[in-house]
Amino acid sequence: GDSVTQMEGPVTLSEEAFLTINCTYTATGYPSLFWYVQYPGEGLQLLLKATKADDKGSNKGFEATYRKETTSFHLEKGSVQVSDSAVYFCALSASGGYQKVTFGIGTKLQVIP
Amino acid sequence: DAGVIQSPRHEVTEMGQEVTLRCKPISGHNSLFWYRQTMMRGLELLIYFNNNVPIDDSGMPEDRFSAKMPNASFSTLKIQPSEPRDSAVYFCASSGTSGPYNEQFFGPGTRLTVL
């Protein structure tokens, strides 16, 4: 079945450091890929998405590129801020069928001043 | 749009009691999902509905859990009887078919504590 593997946290970075959170996936066909973010005490919200190979999703300074050859969708940000502290979930939605989304376990990011 | 609405936001109950969680999806969305989130198990999909019909309930832990969607604007998740191990944050999410991206919109969650 479909699955998403992402690095376990927590990840602790100093403000303005470079961020990478790794994500790889297993799926049949051509899934859509997502990064969701969950701030403390809130539900998940979509951060960025990519729907086909080589697409780059971007939002709020975060980027991720859909790499079909390596089945990866790593999240990056050049300079993190304290306000980026949250839990980040990599996810996929398989092509066709119903709109089920498979989530990774989540990676907690803590940014310290 | 008000987004996905969940109630109550917090629920504290005693073991053995019945608990009902409620969700109002975004108007026009035709898929609805119930998730449970705990520190130990992360985010788990319990059940999802498409056009008010349950499609996959394989994530429902046991018969104590049941979910209904009587119409397109309302769903309930019921636990009867509740147990301390049911303590978690329960999220409802909805998505539509306006595009291929299957973005899910999450509600704020219900934090359930079973004593």
HADDOCK unambig.tbl for C-alpha pairs under 7 A between the chains (distance, minus, plus):
assign (segid A and resid 32 and name CA) (segid B and resid 101 and name CA) 6.46 0.50 0.50
assign (segid A and resid 42 and name CA) (segid B and resid 108 and name CA) 5.27 0.50 0.50
assign (segid A and resid 43 and name CA) (segid B and resid 106 and name CA) 5.55 0.50 0.50
assign (segid A and resid 43 and name CA) (segid B and resid 107 and name CA) 5.76 0.50 0.50
assign (segid A and resid 43 and name CA) (segid B and resid 108 and name CA) 4.67 0.50 0.50
assign (segid A and resid 43 and name CA) (segid B and resid 109 and name CA) 6.16 0.50 0.50
assign (segid A and resid 44 and name CA) (segid B and resid 106 and name CA) 5.76 0.50 0.50
assign (segid A and resid 45 and name CA) (segid B and resid 105 and name CA) 6.58 0.50 0.50
assign (segid A and resid 45 and name CA) (segid B and resid 106 and name CA) 6.60 0.50 0.50
assign (segid A and resid 51 and name CA) (segid B and resid 101 and name CA) 6.89 0.50 0.50
assign (segid A and resid 93 and name CA) (segid B and resid 102 and name CA) 6.81 0.50 0.50
assign (segid A and resid 99 and name CA) (segid B and resid 102 and name CA) 5.73 0.50 0.50
assign (segid A and resid 105 and name CA) (segid B and resid 42 and name CA) 5.73 0.50 0.50
assign (segid A and resid 105 and name CA) (segid B and resid 43 and name CA) 6.81 0.50 0.50
